[in-house]
Amino acid sequence: MMMRNLNPDLGLGNGTRLRIVELKPHVIHATIMTGERQGQHVLIPRIVFISDGDSRKFPFRLRRKQLPVQPAFAMTINKAQGQTVQNLGLYLPTPCFSHGQL
């Protein structure tokens, strides 16, 4: 699910549900699952965040890279409202739950 309004004209707005086709080092290749552009393939780039370098907090500039998406099963309650999914599949190649948790 998109967490930012990256490009609303292309259907990449806040709350758009996507199906990940391929993960690459700097982009995500995905298919839009909802809205008018359903089925369209899109590339979502990494976003670089750079601090303003305020010397009162840090004497240096902070820089980080982030992809503007979040897994649907890790959404906050506020973001999850109105995002009902009929079926959800989760592939876990290695066990991550102990007995009786799932």
C-alpha positions as CSV (number, residue, x, y, z in Angstrom):
1,M,0.0,0.0,0.0
2,M,1.3,3.5,-0.9
3,M,2.1,5.7,2.1
4,R,2.7,8.9,0.2
5,N,1.1,10.8,-2.8
6,L,3.9,10.0,-5.2
7,N,2.0,10.7,-8.4
8,P,-1.8,10.9,-8.1
9,D,-2.2,11.4,-11.9
10,L,-0.7,8.0,-12.5
11,G,-2.7,6.4,-9.7
12,L,0.2,6.4,-7.2
13,G,-1.6,8.1,-4.3
14,N,-1.9,7.6,-0.6
15,G,-3.8,4.3,0.1
16,T,-3.4,2.7,-3.4
17,R,-3.1,-1.0,-3.1
18,L,-0.3,-2.7,-5.1
19,R,0.9,-6.2,-5.9
20,I,4.7,-6.4,-5.9
21,V,6.0,-8.1,-9.1
22,E,9.7,-7.6,-8.5
23,L,12.0,-6.0,-6.0
24,K,15.1,-4.3,-7.3
25,P,17.8,-2.4,-5.4
26,H,16.4,1.0,-6.3
27,V,12.9,0.5,-7.5
28,I,9.8,-1.7,-7.0
29,H,8.0,-3.1,-10.0
30,A,4.3,-3.4,-9.0
31,T,0.8,-3.7,-10.5
32,I,-2.0,-1.4,-9.3
33,M,-4.8,-3.5,-7.8
34,T,-7.5,-0.8,-7.1
35,G,-9.0,2.3,-8.7
36,E,-9.3,3.4,-12.3
37,R,-5.7,2.3,-13.2
38,Q,-6.2,-1.3,-12.0
39,G,-3.8,-3.7,-13.8
40,Q,-1.4,-1.0,-14.8
41,H,2.3,-1.8,-14.2
42,V,4.3,0.9,-12.3
43,L,7.8,1.5,-11.1
44,I,8.2,3.0,-7.6
45,P,11.6,4.6,-6.9
46,R,13.4,5.0,-3.6
47,I,12.9,8.4,-1.9
48,V,16.0,10.1,-0.4
49,F,15.4,12.1,2.7
50,I,18.0,14.7,3.8
51,S,17.8,16.7,7.0
52,D,18.1,20.4,6.9
53,G,21.5,20.3,8.9
54,D,20.2,22.3,11.8
55,S,23.4,22.8,13.9
56,R,21.5,23.0,17.2
57,K,20.4,19.4,16.9
58,F,23.1,17.8,14.8
59,P,26.3,19.3,13.5
60,F,25.9,17.2,10.3
61,R,23.2,16.4,7.7
62,L,21.4,13.1,8.0
63,R,20.5,11.2,4.8
64,R,18.4,8.0,4.4
65,K,16.6,6.2,1.6
66,Q,13.1,4.7,1.9
67,L,10.6,3.1,-0.4
68,P,7.1,4.8,0.0
69,V,5.2,1.5,0.5
70,Q,4.1,-0.6,3.5
71,P,3.0,-4.2,3.6
72,A,-0.8,-4.5,3.9
73,F,-0.5,-6.7,7.0
74,A,1.6,-4.1,8.8
75,M,-0.7,-1.1,8.3
76,T,-1.7,1.1,11.2
77,I,-5.4,1.0,12.2
78,N,-6.1,4.5,10.7
79,K,-4.6,3.5,7.4
80,A,-6.4,0.2,7.4
81,Q,-9.9,1.7,7.6
82,G,-11.8,1.2,4.3
83,Q,-9.1,-1.2,3.0
84,T,-11.1,-4.4,3.1
85,V,-9.5,-7.3,1.3
86,Q,-11.5,-10.4,0.2
87,N,-8.6,-12.8,0.2
88,L,-5.0,-12.3,1.5
89,G,-2.2,-14.7,0.9
90,L,1.1,-14.7,2.8
91,Y,4.0,-16.9,1.7
92,L,6.5,-17.7,4.5
93,P,9.3,-19.9,3.2
94,T,10.8,-20.3,6.7
95,P,8.8,-20.7,9.9
96,C,8.4,-17.4,11.9
97,F,5.7,-18.4,14.4
98,S,6.0,-20.9,17.3
99,H,3.4,-23.6,17.8
100,G,-0.2,-22.3,18.3
101,Q,0.5,-18.7,17.2
102,L,-0.9,-18.9,13.7
